[in-house]
Amino acid sequence: MVIKTQSGNTVARTGLAAALHFCVDGLCLCCLYLATAGVSELLRYFVVYNVLAFLTQPLTGMLADRAKRRHWILLASIVMLILAVLETIGVVSCNSEASVFLLVVLSVLLGIGNSLFHVWGGKETAVRTGNDIRALGVFVSTGAFGLAVGSVFLSRALMLCLLIGICILALAYLQIDAAKPIDTTEIDGESKAYPKLLVWAVLILIMLIVAGRSFLGESFTGVIDKTPMVVLLVGALTMMGKMAGGWLVKWMGMVTSVILLVAGVIVCLVARGNHIGIALAGLFMVNCTMPITLYWANVMLKGREGLAFGLLAASLIPGYLIATLLN
């Protein structure tokens, strides 16, 4: 596997996309928690949000692949998030419980806005960096810590700060595009001539691995008491694991890294109940595999990186649901 040296321009794009990821995920959870505070049967709204945020990503991913000007996807996402923030402010300002309709609309705005952002970021990062596994890890990593921050420090002030941050970061990203546009025709190119049967067999295997990783992640955190500090620690370790995975592959190679990570995860899984440190170490290592699976999905679907990102995102839900039901 060849890992290209990134230019300063590419590093800036990756950093801005990663910072946007932190803000978007933090904002979505902050809005949802604020709007549903004190609401009975709030689970339904989280279900609507998660279904739209994750399970629609294969569809929005195909949209990102077909879009000639991908910045419109980012802008559409931001418009939906702005509308969601305005609705959240209205809901929170009311003394009485918000109507089911308003909360469903809010969940839809957040879910679709989140879905559009993720496939935009996944596609952009893969294309702009030539599928650099380190950049993939950096982009996907920050959302986990954003979720932790949004759930622990939720407030209207945080919500507004995150929205302002999203607007500033998006403008900075689009300014780089305007100042130094690059021709993506050659980068996107045509898919390698893999047999279709092989492509989908490998993709299904990767999706099963992603679902299994989601299950393992919940299994490791399921033995930990969720105090606010622990939530932040879990979010930080998840972020660092996803970020570290790409660099581990760079330093040690793909095969060696996978063998070490799988062995480490198995050991931690068996002993996770003995000490919180073992569970956290297992959580870190299982998340190190995130950029690896995304890298290979992009390889199999070269030119359709949005779809690749969406399929893997959708694969997280089955593992999460199974682990939640068993815990």
C-alpha positions as a Markdown table, in Angstrom:
| # | Residue | x | y | z |
|---|---|---|---|---|
| 1 | Met | 0.0 | 0.0 | 0.0 |
| 2 | Val | 1.4 | 3.4 | -1.0 |
| 3 | Ile | 0.8 | 6.3 | 1.4 |
| 4 | Lys | 1.2 | 9.7 | -0.3 |
| 5 | Thr | 2.8 | 12.7 | 1.2 |
| 6 | Gln | 0.1 | 15.3 | 1.8 |
| 7 | Ser | 0.6 | 18.9 | 0.8 |
| 8 | Gly | -0.1 | 21.7 | 3.2 |
| 9 | Asn | -3.3 | 22.4 | 1.2 |
| 10 | Thr | -4.5 | 18.9 | 1.7 |
| 11 | Val | -3.7 | 18.9 | 5.4 |
| 12 | Ala | -5.7 | 22.1 | 5.8 |
| 13 | Arg | -8.7 | 20.5 | 4.1 |
| 14 | Thr | -8.5 | 17.4 | 6.2 |
| 15 | Gly | -8.2 | 19.4 | 9.4 |
| 16 | Leu | -11.1 | 21.7 | 8.6 |
| 17 | Ala | -13.3 | 18.7 | 7.6 |
| 18 | Ala | -12.4 | 16.9 | 10.9 |
| 19 | Ala | -13.2 | 20.1 | 12.9 |
| 20 | Leu | -16.5 | 20.3 | 11.1 |
| 21 | His | -17.2 | 16.7 | 11.9 |
| 22 | Phe | -16.7 | 17.5 | 15.6 |
| 23 | Cys | -19.0 | 20.5 | 15.5 |
| 24 | Val | -21.8 | 18.8 | 13.4 |
| 25 | Asp | -22.1 | 15.7 | 15.6 |
| 26 | Gly | -21.9 | 17.8 | 18.8 |
| 27 | Leu | -24.5 | 20.1 | 17.5 |
| 28 | Cys | -27.0 | 17.4 | 16.5 |
| 29 | Leu | -26.9 | 15.7 | 19.9 |
| 30 | Cys | -27.0 | 19.0 | 21.7 |
| 31 | Cys | -30.1 | 20.1 | 19.8 |
| 32 | Leu | -31.9 | 16.7 | 20.3 |
| 33 | Tyr | -31.2 | 16.6 | 24.0 |
| 34 | Leu | -32.2 | 20.2 | 24.6 |
| 35 | Ala | -35.5 | 19.9 | 22.6 |
| 36 | Thr | -36.5 | 16.6 | 24.2 |
| 37 | Ala | -35.6 | 17.5 | 27.8 |
| 38 | Gly | -38.6 | 16.4 | 30.0 |
| 39 | Val | -40.4 | 14.9 | 27.0 |
| 40 | Ser | -42.1 | 11.6 | 27.5 |
| 41 | Glu | -41.3 | 8.8 | 25.0 |
| 42 | Leu | -38.2 | 10.6 | 23.8 |
| 43 | Leu | -36.8 | 7.4 | 22.4 |
| 44 | Arg | -38.9 | 7.7 | 19.3 |
| 45 | Tyr | -37.1 | 10.9 | 18.3 |
| 46 | Phe | -33.7 | 9.4 | 18.8 |
| 47 | Val | -34.8 | 6.5 | 16.6 |
| 48 | Val | -36.0 | 8.8 | 13.8 |
| 49 | Tyr | -32.7 | 10.8 | 14.1 |
| 50 | Asn | -30.4 | 7.7 | 14.0 |
| 51 | Val | -32.3 | 6.0 | 11.2 |
| 52 | Leu | -32.1 | 9.1 | 9.0 |
| 53 | Ala | -28.5 | 10.0 | 10.1 |
| 54 | Phe | -27.1 | 6.5 | 9.4 |
| 55 | Leu | -29.3 | 4.4 | 7.3 |
| 56 | Thr | -29.8 | 7.1 | 4.6 |
| 57 | Gln | -26.1 | 7.5 | 4.0 |
| 58 | Pro | -25.9 | 5.0 | 1.2 |
| 59 | Leu | -28.5 | 7.1 | -0.6 |
| 60 | Thr | -26.9 | 10.5 | 0.2 |
| 61 | Gly | -23.5 | 8.9 | -0.6 |
| 62 | Met | -24.7 | 8.1 | -4.1 |
| 63 | Leu | -25.8 | 11.7 | -4.4 |
| 64 | Ala | -22.3 | 12.9 | -3.3 |
| 65 | Asp | -20.8 | 10.6 | -6.0 |
| 66 | Arg | -22.9 | 12.1 | -8.7 |
| 67 | Ala | -22.7 | 15.7 | -7.7 |
| 68 | Lys | -20.5 | 17.8 | -9.9 |
| 69 | Arg | -20.2 | 20.5 | -7.3 |
| 70 | Arg | -20.0 | 18.8 | -3.9 |
| 71 | His | -20.0 | 22.0 | -1.9 |
| 72 | Trp | -23.8 | 22.2 | -2.5 |
| 73 | Ile | -24.2 | 19.1 | -0.3 |
| 74 | Leu | -22.3 | 20.8 | 2.5 |
| 75 | Leu | -24.3 | 24.0 | 2.2 |
| 76 | Ala | -27.6 | 22.0 | 2.1 |
| 77 | Ser | -26.5 | 20.2 | 5.3 |
| 78 | Ile | -25.7 | 23.6 | 7.0 |
| 79 | Val | -29.1 | 25.0 | 6.0 |
| 80 | Met | -30.8 | 22.1 | 7.6 |
| 81 | Leu | -28.7 | 22.4 | 10.8 |
| 82 | Ile | -29.5 | 26.2 | 11.0 |
| 83 | Leu | -33.2 | 25.4 | 10.7 |
| 84 | Ala | -32.8 | 22.7 | 13.4 |
| 85 | Val | -31.1 | 25.2 | 15.7 |
| 86 | Leu | -33.9 | 27.8 | 15.2 |
| 87 | Glu | -36.5 | 25.2 | 15.9 |
| 88 | Thr | -34.7 | 24.0 | 19.0 |
| 89 | Ile | -34.5 | 27.6 | 20.3 |
| 90 | Gly | -38.3 | 27.9 | 19.7 |
| 91 | Val | -39.0 | 24.6 | 21.5 |
| 92 | Val | -36.7 | 25.3 | 24.4 |
| 93 | Ser | -38.2 | 28.8 | 24.8 |
| 94 | Cys | -41.7 | 27.3 | 25.3 |
| 95 | Asn | -42.6 | 26.3 | 28.8 |
| 96 | Ser | -44.9 | 23.5 | 27.7 |
| 97 | Glu | -43.9 | 20.2 | 26.1 |
| 98 | Ala | -43.3 | 20.5 | 22.3 |
| 99 | Ser | -45.7 | 18.8 | 20.0 |
| 100 | Val | -44.8 | 15.4 | 18.5 |
| 101 | Phe | -44.9 | 17.0 | 15.0 |
| 102 | Leu | -42.3 | 19.7 | 15.9 |
| 103 | Leu | -40.0 | 17.1 | 17.5 |
| 104 | Val | -40.3 | 14.8 | 14.5 |
| 105 | Val | -39.5 | 17.7 | 12.1 |
| 106 | Leu | -36.5 | 18.5 | 14.3 |
| 107 | Ser | -35.3 | 14.9 | 14.2 |
| 108 | Val | -35.7 | 14.8 | 10.4 |
| 109 | Leu | -33.7 | 18.1 | 9.9 |
| 110 | Leu | -30.9 | 16.9 | 12.2 |
| 111 | Gly | -30.8 | 13.4 | 10.7 |
| 112 | Ile | -30.8 | 14.4 | 7.0 |
| 113 | Gly | -28.4 | 17.3 | 7.7 |
| 114 | Asn | -26.1 | 14.9 | 9.5 |
| 115 | Ser | -26.3 | 12.3 | 6.7 |
| 116 | Leu | -25.5 | 14.9 | 4.0 |
| 117 | Phe | -22.5 | 16.2 | 6.0 |
| 118 | His | -20.9 | 12.8 | 6.6 |
| 119 | Val | -21.0 | 11.6 | 3.0 |
| 120 | Trp | -19.7 | 15.0 | 1.8 |
| 121 | Gly | -16.8 | 14.8 | 4.3 |
| 122 | Gly | -16.1 | 11.1 | 3.6 |
| 123 | Lys | -16.1 | 11.7 | -0.2 |
| 124 | Glu | -14.1 | 14.9 | 0.0 |
| 125 | Thr | -11.4 | 13.4 | 2.3 |
| 126 | Ala | -11.0 | 10.3 | 0.2 |
| 127 | Val | -10.8 | 12.2 | -3.1 |
| 128 | Arg | -8.7 | 15.1 | -2.0 |
| 129 | Thr | -6.1 | 12.9 | -0.3 |
| 130 | Gly | -6.0 | 10.0 | -2.7 |
| 131 | Asn | -7.6 | 7.7 | -0.1 |
| 132 | Asp | -4.8 | 8.4 | 2.4 |
| 133 | Ile | -5.6 | 6.1 | 5.3 |
| 134 | Arg | -4.2 | 8.7 | 7.8 |
| 135 | Ala | -6.5 | 11.4 | 6.6 |
| 136 | Leu | -9.5 | 9.0 | 6.6 |
| 137 | Gly | -8.8 | 8.3 | 10.3 |
| 138 | Val | -8.5 | 11.9 | 11.2 |
| 139 | Phe | -11.8 | 12.8 | 9.5 |
| 140 | Val | -13.9 | 10.0 | 11.0 |
| 141 | Ser | -12.3 | 10.4 | 14.5 |
| 142 | Thr | -13.6 | 13.7 | 15.7 |
| 143 | Gly | -17.3 | 12.9 | 15.6 |
| 144 | Ala | -17.1 | 10.6 | 18.6 |
| 145 | Phe | -15.7 | 13.3 | 20.8 |
| 146 | Gly | -18.2 | 15.8 | 19.4 |
| 147 | Leu | -21.0 | 13.5 | 20.6 |
| 148 | Ala | -19.5 | 13.2 | 24.0 |
| 149 | Val | -19.1 | 17.0 | 24.4 |
| 150 | Gly | -22.6 | 17.7 | 23.0 |
| 151 | Ser | -24.2 | 15.3 | 25.5 |
| 152 | Val | -22.2 | 16.3 | 28.6 |
| 153 | Phe | -22.1 | 20.1 | 28.1 |
| 154 | Leu | -25.5 | 20.6 | 26.4 |
| 155 | Ser | -26.7 | 24.1 | 26.6 |
| 156 | Arg | -28.1 | 26.8 | 24.3 |
| 157 | Ala | -24.7 | 28.6 | 24.5 |
| 158 | Leu | -22.9 | 25.5 | 23.3 |
| 159 | Met | -25.4 | 24.9 | 20.5 |
| 160 | Leu | -24.9 | 28.4 | 19.2 |
| 161 | Cys | -21.1 | 28.2 | 19.5 |
| 162 | Leu | -21.1 | 24.9 | 17.6 |
| 163 | Leu | -23.3 | 26.4 | 14.8 |
| 164 | Ile | -21.1 | 29.5 | 14.5 |
| 165 | Gly | -18.1 | 27.2 | 14.4 |
| 166 | Ile | -19.7 | 25.2 | 11.6 |
| 167 | Cys | -20.3 | 28.3 | 9.5 |
| 168 | Ile | -16.8 | 29.6 | 10.0 |
| 169 | Leu | -15.1 | 26.3 | 9.2 |
| 170 | Ala | -17.3 | 25.7 | 6.2 |
| 171 | Leu | -16.5 | 29.2 | 4.8 |
| 172 | Ala | -12.8 | 28.5 | 5.4 |
| 173 | Tyr | -13.0 | 25.2 | 3.5 |
| 174 | Leu | -14.9 | 26.7 | 0.6 |
| 175 | Gln | -12.4 | 29.6 | 0.5 |
| 176 | Ile | -9.6 | 27.0 | 0.0 |
| 177 | Asp | -11.6 | 25.4 | -2.8 |
| 178 | Ala | -12.1 | 28.8 | -4.5 |
| 179 | Ala | -8.5 | 29.8 | -4.1 |
| 180 | Lys | -6.9 | 26.5 | -5.1 |
| 181 | Pro | -9.4 | 24.4 | -7.0 |
| 182 | Ile | -8.3 | 21.0 | -8.2 |
| 183 | Asp | -9.5 | 19.0 | -11.0 |
| 184 | Thr | -11.2 | 15.9 | -9.5 |
| 185 | Thr | -11.8 | 14.2 | -12.9 |
| 186 | Glu | -8.5 | 12.4 | -12.8 |
| 187 | Ile | -8.8 | 11.7 | -9.1 |
| 188 | Asp | -12.3 | 10.3 | -9.3 |
| 189 | Gly | -11.4 | 8.3 | -12.4 |
| 190 | Glu | -13.0 | 5.0 | -13.2 |
| 191 | Ser | -13.3 | 2.1 | -10.9 |
| 192 | Lys | -10.7 | -0.6 | -11.1 |
| 193 | Ala | -11.8 | -3.5 | -13.2 |
| 194 | Tyr | -12.6 | -5.8 | -10.3 |
| 195 | Pro | -15.3 | -8.4 | -11.0 |
| 196 | Lys | -18.6 | -7.2 | -9.6 |
| 197 | Leu | -19.0 | -10.4 | -7.7 |
| 198 | Leu | -15.6 | -9.8 | -6.0 |
| 199 | Val | -16.4 | -6.2 | -5.2 |
| 200 | Trp | -19.7 | -6.9 | -3.5 |
| 201 | Ala | -18.3 | -10.0 | -1.7 |
| 202 | Val | -15.5 | -7.9 | -0.2 |
| 203 | Leu | -17.9 | -5.0 | 0.6 |
| 204 | Ile | -20.3 | -7.3 | 2.4 |
| 205 | Leu | -17.4 | -8.8 | 4.4 |
| 206 | Ile | -16.3 | -5.3 | 5.3 |
| 207 | Met | -19.8 | -4.3 | 6.3 |
| 208 | Leu | -20.0 | -7.4 | 8.5 |
| 209 | Ile | -16.7 | -6.4 | 10.1 |
| 210 | Val | -18.0 | -2.9 | 10.7 |
| 211 | Ala | -21.2 | -4.2 | 12.3 |
| 212 | Gly | -19.1 | -6.5 | 14.5 |
| 213 | Arg | -16.9 | -3.6 | 15.5 |
| 214 | Ser | -20.0 | -1.6 | 16.5 |
| 215 | Phe | -21.1 | -4.5 | 18.6 |
| 216 | Leu | -17.7 | -4.8 | 20.2 |
| 217 | Gly | -17.5 | -1.1 | 20.9 |
| 218 | Glu | -20.8 | -1.3 | 22.8 |
| 219 | Ser | -19.6 | -4.4 | 24.6 |
| 220 | Phe | -16.6 | -2.7 | 25.9 |
| 221 | Thr | -18.5 | 0.4 | 27.1 |
| 222 | Gly | -21.3 | -1.7 | 28.4 |
| 223 | Val | -19.3 | -2.7 | 31.5 |
| 224 | Ile | -18.4 | 0.9 | 32.3 |
| 225 | Asp | -20.6 | 3.3 | 34.5 |
| 226 | Lys | -21.5 | 6.3 | 32.3 |
| 227 | Thr | -20.6 | 9.3 | 34.5 |
| 228 | Pro | -20.0 | 12.6 | 32.6 |
| 229 | Met | -16.2 | 12.3 | 33.0 |
| 230 | Val | -16.3 | 8.7 | 31.7 |
| 231 | Val | -18.5 | 9.7 | 28.7 |
| 232 | Leu | -15.9 | 12.3 | 27.8 |
| 233 | Leu | -13.0 | 9.8 | 28.3 |
| 234 | Val | -14.8 | 7.2 | 26.2 |
| 235 | Gly | -15.3 | 9.8 | 23.5 |
| 236 | Ala | -11.7 | 10.9 | 23.6 |
| 237 | Leu | -10.4 | 7.4 | 23.5 |
| 238 | Thr | -12.7 | 6.5 | 20.6 |
| 239 | Met | -11.5 | 9.6 | 18.7 |
| 240 | Met | -7.8 | 8.8 | 19.4 |
| 241 | Gly | -8.2 | 5.2 | 18.3 |
| 242 | Lys | -9.8 | 6.1 | 15.0 |
| 243 | Met | -7.1 | 8.7 | 14.5 |
| 244 | Ala | -4.3 | 6.4 | 15.4 |
| 245 | Gly | -5.3 | 3.5 | 13.2 |
| 246 | Gly | -4.1 | 5.2 | 10.0 |
| 247 | Trp | -0.8 | 6.1 | 11.4 |
| 248 | Leu | -0.3 | 2.6 | 12.8 |
| 249 | Val | -0.7 | 1.2 | 9.3 |
| 250 | Lys | 1.8 | 3.7 | 8.0 |
| 251 | Trp | 4.4 | 2.7 | 10.6 |
| 252 | Met | 3.8 | -1.1 | 10.8 |
| 253 | Gly | 2.1 | -2.0 | 7.5 |
| 254 | Met | -1.4 | -3.2 | 6.9 |
| 255 | Val | -1.0 | -6.9 | 7.7 |
| 256 | Thr | 1.1 | -6.5 | 10.9 |
| 257 | Ser | -1.3 | -3.8 | 12.2 |
| 258 | Val | -4.4 | -5.9 | 11.6 |
| 259 | Ile | -2.9 | -8.9 | 13.3 |
| 260 | Leu | -1.8 | -6.9 | 16.4 |
| 261 | Leu | -5.2 | -5.1 | 16.6 |
| 262 | Val | -7.2 | -8.3 | 16.3 |
| 263 | Ala | -5.1 | -10.1 | 18.9 |
| 264 | Gly | -5.3 | -7.2 | 21.3 |
| 265 | Val | -9.1 | -6.8 | 20.9 |
| 266 | Ile | -9.6 | -10.5 | 21.6 |
| 267 | Val | -7.5 | -10.4 | 24.8 |
| 268 | Cys | -9.3 | -7.3 | 26.0 |
| 269 | Leu | -12.7 | -8.7 | 25.2 |
| 270 | Val | -12.1 | -11.8 | 27.3 |
| 271 | Ala | -10.7 | -9.8 | 30.3 |
| 272 | Arg | -12.8 | -6.6 | 29.9 |
| 273 | Gly | -14.8 | -7.3 | 33.2 |
| 274 | Asn | -11.6 | -7.4 | 35.3 |
| 275 | His | -10.7 | -3.7 | 35.1 |
| 276 | Ile | -12.0 | -0.6 | 33.4 |
| 277 | Gly | -8.5 | 0.0 | 31.9 |
| 278 | Ile | -8.8 | -3.3 | 30.0 |
| 279 | Ala | -12.2 | -2.3 | 28.6 |
| 280 | Leu | -10.9 | 1.1 | 27.6 |
| 281 | Ala | -7.8 | -0.4 | 25.9 |
| 282 | Gly | -10.1 | -2.7 | 24.0 |
| 283 | Leu | -12.3 | 0.2 | 23.0 |
| 284 | Phe | -9.2 | 2.1 | 21.7 |
| 285 | Met | -7.9 | -0.8 | 19.7 |
| 286 | Val | -11.2 | -1.8 | 18.1 |
| 287 | Asn | -11.6 | 1.8 | 16.9 |
| 288 | Cys | -8.1 | 1.7 | 15.4 |
| 289 | Thr | -9.6 | -0.5 | 12.7 |
| 290 | Met | -12.1 | 2.2 | 11.5 |
| 291 | Pro | -9.8 | 3.8 | 8.9 |
| 292 | Ile | -8.7 | 0.4 | 7.7 |
| 293 | Thr | -12.2 | -0.8 | 6.7 |
| 294 | Leu | -13.0 | 2.6 | 5.2 |
| 295 | Tyr | -9.7 | 2.5 | 3.2 |
| 296 | Trp | -10.6 | -0.9 | 1.7 |
| 297 | Ala | -14.2 | 0.0 | 1.0 |
| 298 | Asn | -12.9 | 3.0 | -1.0 |
| 299 | Val | -10.4 | 0.8 | -2.9 |
| 300 | Met | -13.2 | -1.5 | -3.9 |
| 301 | Leu | -15.5 | 1.4 | -4.9 |
| 302 | Lys | -13.0 | 3.8 | -6.4 |
| 303 | Gly | -14.9 | 6.8 | -7.8 |
| 304 | Arg | -17.9 | 5.9 | -5.5 |
| 305 | Glu | -16.4 | 6.8 | -2.2 |
| 306 | Gly | -19.6 | 8.5 | -1.0 |
| 307 | Leu | -21.4 | 5.2 | -1.4 |
| 308 | Ala | -18.6 | 3.3 | 0.3 |
| 309 | Phe | -18.8 | 5.7 | 3.3 |
| 310 | Gly | -22.6 | 5.4 | 3.4 |
| 311 | Leu | -22.6 | 1.6 | 3.4 |
| 312 | Leu | -20.2 | 1.5 | 6.3 |
| 313 | Ala | -22.1 | 4.1 | 8.3 |
| 314 | Ala | -25.3 | 2.1 | 7.8 |
| 315 | Ser | -23.6 | -1.0 | 8.9 |
| 316 | Leu | -23.0 | 0.5 | 12.4 |
| 317 | Ile | -26.7 | 0.3 | 13.3 |
| 318 | Pro | -27.2 | -3.5 | 13.4 |
| 319 | Gly | -24.2 | -4.1 | 15.7 |
| 320 | Tyr | -25.3 | -1.2 | 17.9 |
| 321 | Leu | -28.9 | -2.6 | 18.2 |
| 322 | Ile | -27.8 | -6.1 | 18.9 |
| 323 | Ala | -25.3 | -5.0 | 21.6 |
| 324 | Thr | -28.0 | -2.7 | 23.2 |
| 325 | Leu | -30.5 | -5.5 | 23.4 |
| 326 | Leu | -28.0 | -7.9 | 24.9 |
| 327 | Asn | -26.6 | -5.5 | 27.5 |
